Amino acid sequence: MRLNLSEESVINAKSVLEVLFPNKKSRIAAKLLLEWMKENKGRATKNALNNFSKRLEDKELMYGNSPFKYSRRNLYGTVIKNLVKLGFLQRNAPIWDERLQKTLKVYQIQIFDIPNKPPAIGFWRLSYYICRKWNEEFAYFIPGQ
C-alpha cells in the first residue's frame, strides 16, 4: 500500500478511503465493507465477515450497476488488515449479545476523540484530518449502541 500523504491530498480528498486506499478496486471493496458494517451497527462477527467476503468473491454485491468481484484474500490481506493496523477497525472487540446471553468478539468501527482544531504541523496534523474525515463518515455511529 503506497499512500500519498501530502497535506493537500489529504485535505482535498472527498472520502477518507481515497487517502487510505489509493488502488481503486481496494477502495471500492473498502467502501462496500464499511457500508455493510454501517447497516450492522458498525460491527461484524467473524462468521458474518466471512459470509460478506464470500458474497464479494462470488460477485453477489453490486457497485453502481454492475456486480463487483474482489477476492477474499485481498479483502482480508489488504482492506481489513490495513484498517485494523491503522486503528480504524477494532478486532476482537467484546460486546454483549442479549439474544445469545454471552460476550462475542467482533470487528467494530472505531470513532476517534480528536480536538476541535488541528495541530500546527507535520504528521499529527495529517492524522487529525484523516481521523476527522473518518469520523464524518460515521458521524451517526456511537460504539456500543
C-alpha positions as CSV (number, residue, x, y, z in Angstrom):
1,M,0.0,0.0,0.0
2,R,1.5,3.3,-1.1
3,L,-0.2,6.3,0.4
4,N,0.0,9.9,-0.8
5,L,0.1,11.7,2.5
6,S,0.7,15.2,1.3
7,E,-1.4,17.8,3.2
8,E,-3.1,18.9,0.0
9,S,-4.1,15.4,-1.0
10,V,-5.4,14.6,2.5
11,I,-7.4,17.8,2.8
12,N,-8.8,17.7,-0.7
13,A,-9.9,14.0,-0.6
14,K,-13.6,13.6,-0.8
15,S,-13.5,10.5,1.3
16,V,-11.1,9.0,3.9
17,L,-11.0,5.9,1.7
18,E,-9.3,7.9,-1.1
19,V,-6.4,8.6,1.3
20,L,-6.2,5.1,2.8
21,F,-6.6,3.1,-0.4
22,P,-5.0,4.6,-3.5
23,N,-5.9,1.5,-5.6
24,K,-9.5,1.9,-7.0
25,K,-10.5,-1.7,-6.6
26,S,-9.4,-1.8,-2.9
27,R,-11.2,1.5,-2.3
28,I,-14.4,0.1,-3.7
29,A,-14.1,-3.1,-1.6
30,A,-13.5,-1.0,1.5
31,K,-16.5,1.2,0.7
32,L,-18.8,-1.9,0.3
33,L,-17.4,-3.4,3.5
34,L,-18.0,-0.2,5.5
35,E,-21.5,0.4,4.1
36,W,-22.3,-3.2,5.0
37,M,-20.9,-2.6,8.5
38,K,-22.9,0.6,8.9
39,E,-26.1,-1.5,8.2
40,N,-25.0,-3.8,11.0
41,K,-24.5,-1.1,13.7
42,G,-20.8,-0.8,12.9
43,R,-19.8,-4.3,13.9
44,A,-19.4,-7.7,12.4
45,T,-18.7,-11.1,13.8
46,K,-16.0,-13.2,12.1
47,N,-18.7,-15.5,10.6
48,A,-20.7,-12.6,9.2
49,L,-17.5,-11.1,7.8
50,N,-16.6,-14.5,6.2
51,N,-20.1,-14.6,4.6
52,F,-19.6,-11.0,3.3
53,S,-16.2,-11.9,1.8
54,K,-17.7,-14.9,0.1
55,R,-20.5,-12.8,-1.4
56,L,-17.9,-10.3,-2.6
57,E,-15.8,-13.0,-4.2
58,D,-18.8,-14.6,-5.9
59,K,-19.9,-11.2,-7.5
60,E,-23.1,-11.1,-5.4
61,L,-22.6,-7.5,-4.4
62,M,-23.2,-4.6,-6.8
63,Y,-21.2,-1.4,-7.2
64,G,-23.0,1.0,-9.4
65,N,-24.9,-1.0,-11.9
66,S,-22.5,-3.9,-12.2
67,P,-21.5,-6.8,-10.0
68,F,-18.2,-6.3,-8.2
69,K,-15.7,-9.1,-7.5
70,Y,-12.9,-8.9,-5.0
71,S,-11.0,-11.9,-3.7
72,R,-11.4,-12.9,0.0
73,R,-7.6,-13.0,0.3
74,N,-7.3,-9.3,-0.9
75,L,-10.2,-8.3,1.4
76,Y,-8.6,-9.7,4.5
77,G,-5.0,-9.0,3.5
78,T,-5.4,-5.5,2.1
79,V,-8.6,-3.9,3.3
80,I,-9.3,-5.3,6.7
81,K,-5.6,-5.7,7.7
82,N,-4.9,-2.1,6.9
83,L,-8.0,-0.8,8.6
84,V,-7.1,-2.8,11.7
85,K,-3.4,-1.8,11.7
86,L,-4.3,1.9,11.3
87,G,-6.8,1.7,14.1
88,F,-10.0,2.4,12.1
89,L,-11.4,-1.1,12.9
90,Q,-11.0,-2.8,16.3
91,R,-10.6,-6.5,16.1
92,N,-11.9,-8.8,18.8
93,A,-13.9,-6.1,20.5
94,P,-16.0,-7.7,23.2
95,I,-19.8,-7.0,23.0
96,W,-22.7,-8.4,24.9
97,D,-25.2,-10.3,22.8
98,E,-28.6,-10.1,24.5
99,R,-30.1,-12.8,22.4
100,L,-27.3,-15.4,23.0
101,Q,-26.6,-14.2,26.5
102,K,-22.9,-14.2,26.0
103,T,-20.0,-12.0,25.1
104,L,-19.0,-12.0,21.4
105,K,-15.7,-10.9,19.8
106,V,-16.4,-8.7,16.8
107,Y,-14.8,-6.3,14.4
108,Q,-16.0,-2.9,15.3
109,I,-15.7,0.6,13.7
110,Q,-13.7,3.0,15.8
111,I,-14.6,6.7,16.3
112,F,-11.7,9.0,17.3
113,D,-11.8,11.6,20.0
114,I,-10.0,14.4,18.3
115,P,-9.6,18.1,19.3
116,N,-11.6,20.9,17.5
117,K,-8.5,22.4,16.0
118,P,-5.7,20.6,14.2
119,P,-2.2,20.6,15.5
120,A,0.2,23.1,13.9
121,I,2.3,21.0,11.6
122,G,3.6,17.6,10.5
123,F,2.3,14.1,10.9
124,W,-0.1,14.9,13.7
125,R,-1.8,17.5,11.5
126,L,-2.3,14.9,8.7
127,S,-3.5,12.3,11.2
128,Y,-6.0,14.8,12.5
129,Y,-7.5,15.4,9.1
130,I,-7.6,11.7,8.3
131,C,-9.4,10.9,11.6
132,R,-11.8,13.8,11.1
133,K,-12.8,12.5,7.7
134,W,-13.3,9.1,9.2
135,N,-15.4,10.5,12.0
136,E,-17.5,12.4,9.5
137,E,-18.3,9.2,7.5
138,F,-19.6,7.6,10.8
139,A,-21.0,10.8,12.5
140,Y,-24.2,9.0,13.5
141,F,-22.4,6.0,14.9
142,I,-21.5,5.7,18.5
143,P,-19.7,2.5,19.5
144,G,-21.5,0.2,21.9
145,Q,-25.0,1.2,20.9
